[in-house]
Amino acid sequence: MNDRNAAFAGYFAARSDAMRGTAYLLCHDWHRAEDLVQTTFAKLYVAWSRIDRHESLDAYTRQTLVRTFVSELRRGWFRRERVSESTPDTAGVGRGSAEDRLVLLEALAKVPPRQRAVLVLRYWEDLSVEDTARALRCSTGTVKSQAARGLRTLRGLITPQQGEKVR
Amino acid sequence: MNEDELKSALHDAMVASSPPPPMSPEAAVAAGQAARRRRKTAWGGAVAGLAVVAITVGAVLVPQLAGGSGEGAVIEAGGRSSDPRPVPPGWSGVTATTPPSPTGSPAQTAPSTASGPTERRWPDGQTDRTATSGPRAEKSVRVLNELGSSLPPTFQAVDKQASGGGWSGPMRYTQSQFATYYGRDEQSWEYLATTPVVRDGSPGVGRLWIQVATKGNRMSSTTSPCQASDAAWSIKGTCEVVDVGGKEVGYLTAARGEESDLDELAIYRHDDGTVVYLGQSAAYRNTGHPALSGQVFTREQLAALVIDEKFHLG
């Protein structure tokens, strides 16, 4: 394995799990998350020699991942992921249980994709409003409004009782 | 749930999730190398195409500038001219960049002979599903133009900017994307176009939307156009089959109270399996613009347009 491949493989080994986690939050499907990560890293490999500032690789990779996700959505709304019509039965669910987490992830999957991308970048990746706007190629105002709208949507999808449990 | 609670809940959810085993770095390197090879192949094809153009231009221009009729000019393989006539002063000619092959025949771009599943994942040197340039990309632009030229009088397809409402990105766009392989390495593609529509004397903005899924798509085997509507899950409503000149068209109308991207969607499946989805909405939702007072097309017009051969793409 030459230097380029070794460096790329090292970076992949270090960061692919984190990127896959972000991808999973975006699409709520591990298989599709791995597809997104593979596509993202293939693009990164092609651009590898052009990226001088390797310290900013994470930002570049994250941006590619999110843009790939958004681009896939533009393929047509009927190819977007389907989500179940009903939330799981939560009767008797204790605080912090696996069912609670399922409620949150399923509710997140029902949030419109762009709002979801903003929520994931802002509150999972902890990106600033400016960095989120850069990754999504939109204005900071749009990020703020999408974040507020996304949170509102998420609250609407999680009933008060479920919300208490999710907390 | 506030921002901090969401952060905490996301963290808890991901910590407790059960991800699959780590992905293989070796496979990632292989996928990256394959993507780079495809990119190089695509560039090689583009360079070869330019060389062909250069040779052709040279074949036309050199004789003309030499004052002759063109007779006697021979372009050899590799772009070298054997025209014995003198070249005008200052004329440097057209230089072909493609070197001759050892056999003297024109150099050819190697066809994609990828064999593994990763190698053949995206066609024609693409690094992802979307074609951003070339004939495939242009097809969806043509679809958009065809749609714009099909409007009733007083309506125009225009580009607009969202004025709030949470919409980000352009309101008028096209996309050409590879869908799947079928048969013996045949490619099925999807061509999508959407545009705002305005009417003379009205501040309202409506929306037209079209997607063509070519032969080999996953709805090819449906026996009724309304079965194809099962895939259109984001418009919720009822579908009925209407007859348009002896052809069956599925007509989906959004149910009241349901938030759908479109108000109406006409679906037609051609005999070869190509499926055309043509939708309209009096409002372009989430863009902050007011809605048109009515639909752009009547029900009959939309159903007639969806079967038009100009949207029957390969």
Chai-1 contact restraints between the chains, C-beta under 6 A:
chainA,res_idxA,chainB,res_idxB,connection_type,confidence,min_distance_angstrom,max_distance_angstrom,comment,restraint_id
A,N5,B,V29,contact,1.0,0.0,6.0,A-B,restraint_1
A,F8,B,V29,contact,1.0,0.0,6.0,A-B,restraint_2
A,A9,B,P25,contact,1.0,0.0,6.0,A-B,restraint_3
A,A9,B,V29,contact,1.0,0.0,6.0,A-B,restraint_4
A,F12,B,P25,contact,1.0,0.0,6.0,A-B,restraint_5
A,F12,B,A28,contact,1.0,0.0,6.0,A-B,restraint_6
A,A13,B,P25,contact,1.0,0.0,6.0,A-B,restraint_7
A,S16,B,M23,contact,1.0,0.0,6.0,A-B,restraint_8
A,D17,B,P22,contact,1.0,0.0,6.0,A-B,restraint_9
A,G21,B,M14,contact,1.0,0.0,6.0,A-B,restraint_10
A,W30,B,P20,contact,1.0,0.0,6.0,A-B,restraint_11
A,Q38,B,A31,contact,1.0,0.0,6.0,A-B,restraint_12
A,T39,B,D128,contact,1.0,0.0,6.0,A-B,restraint_13
A,F41,B,A28,contact,1.0,0.0,6.0,A-B,restraint_14
A,A42,B,A31,contact,1.0,0.0,6.0,A-B,restraint_15
A,A42,B,G32,contact,1.0,0.0,6.0,A-B,restraint_16
A,A42,B,A35,contact,1.0,0.0,6.0,A-B,restraint_17
A,K43,B,T127,contact,1.0,0.0,6.0,A-B,restraint_18
A,Y45,B,G32,contact,1.0,0.0,6.0,A-B,restraint_19
A,V46,B,A35,contact,1.0,0.0,6.0,A-B,restraint_20
A,V46,B,R36,contact,1.0,0.0,6.0,A-B,restraint_21
A,V46,B,R39,contact,1.0,0.0,6.0,A-B,restraint_22
A,S71,B,T130,contact,1.0,0.0,6.0,A-B,restraint_23
A,R74,B,Q175,contact,1.0,0.0,6.0,A-B,restraint_24
A,R75,B,Q177,contact,1.0,0.0,6.0,A-B,restraint_25
A,G76,B,L192,contact,1.0,0.0,6.0,A-B,restraint_26
A,G76,B,Q211,contact,1.0,0.0,6.0,A-B,restraint_27
A,W77,B,S234,contact,1.0,0.0,6.0,A-B,restraint_28
A,F78,B,A231,contact,1.0,0.0,6.0,A-B,restraint_29
A,F78,B,A232,contact,1.0,0.0,6.0,A-B,restraint_30
A,R101,B,A13,contact,1.0,0.0,6.0,A-B,restraint_31
A,R101,B,A16,contact,1.0,0.0,6.0,A-B,restraint_32
A,L104,B,A9,contact,1.0,0.0,6.0,A-B,restraint_33
A,L104,B,A13,contact,1.0,0.0,6.0,A-B,restraint_34
A,L105,B,A13,contact,1.0,0.0,6.0,A-B,restraint_35
A,Y123,B,L6,contact,1.0,0.0,6.0,A-B,restraint_36
A,Y123,B,K7,contact,1.0,0.0,6.0,A-B,restraint_37
A,Y123,B,L10,contact,1.0,0.0,6.0,A-B,restraint_38
A,W124,B,L10,contact,1.0,0.0,6.0,A-B,restraint_39
A,C138,B,S168,contact,1.0,0.0,6.0,A-B,restraint_40
A,T142,B,S168,contact,1.0,0.0,6.0,A-B,restraint_41
A,S145,B,G166,contact,1.0,0.0,6.0,A-B,restraint_42
A,Q146,B,G166,contact,1.0,0.0,6.0,A-B,restraint_43
A,R149,B,G166,contact,1.0,0.0,6.0,A-B,restraint_44
A,R155,B,M1,contact,1.0,0.0,6.0,A-B,restraint_45
A,G163,B,M1,contact,1.0,0.0,6.0,A-B,restraint_46
A,V166,B,A9,contact,1.0,0.0,6.0,A-B,restraint_47
A,R167,B,E5,contact,1.0,0.0,6.0,A-B,restraint_48
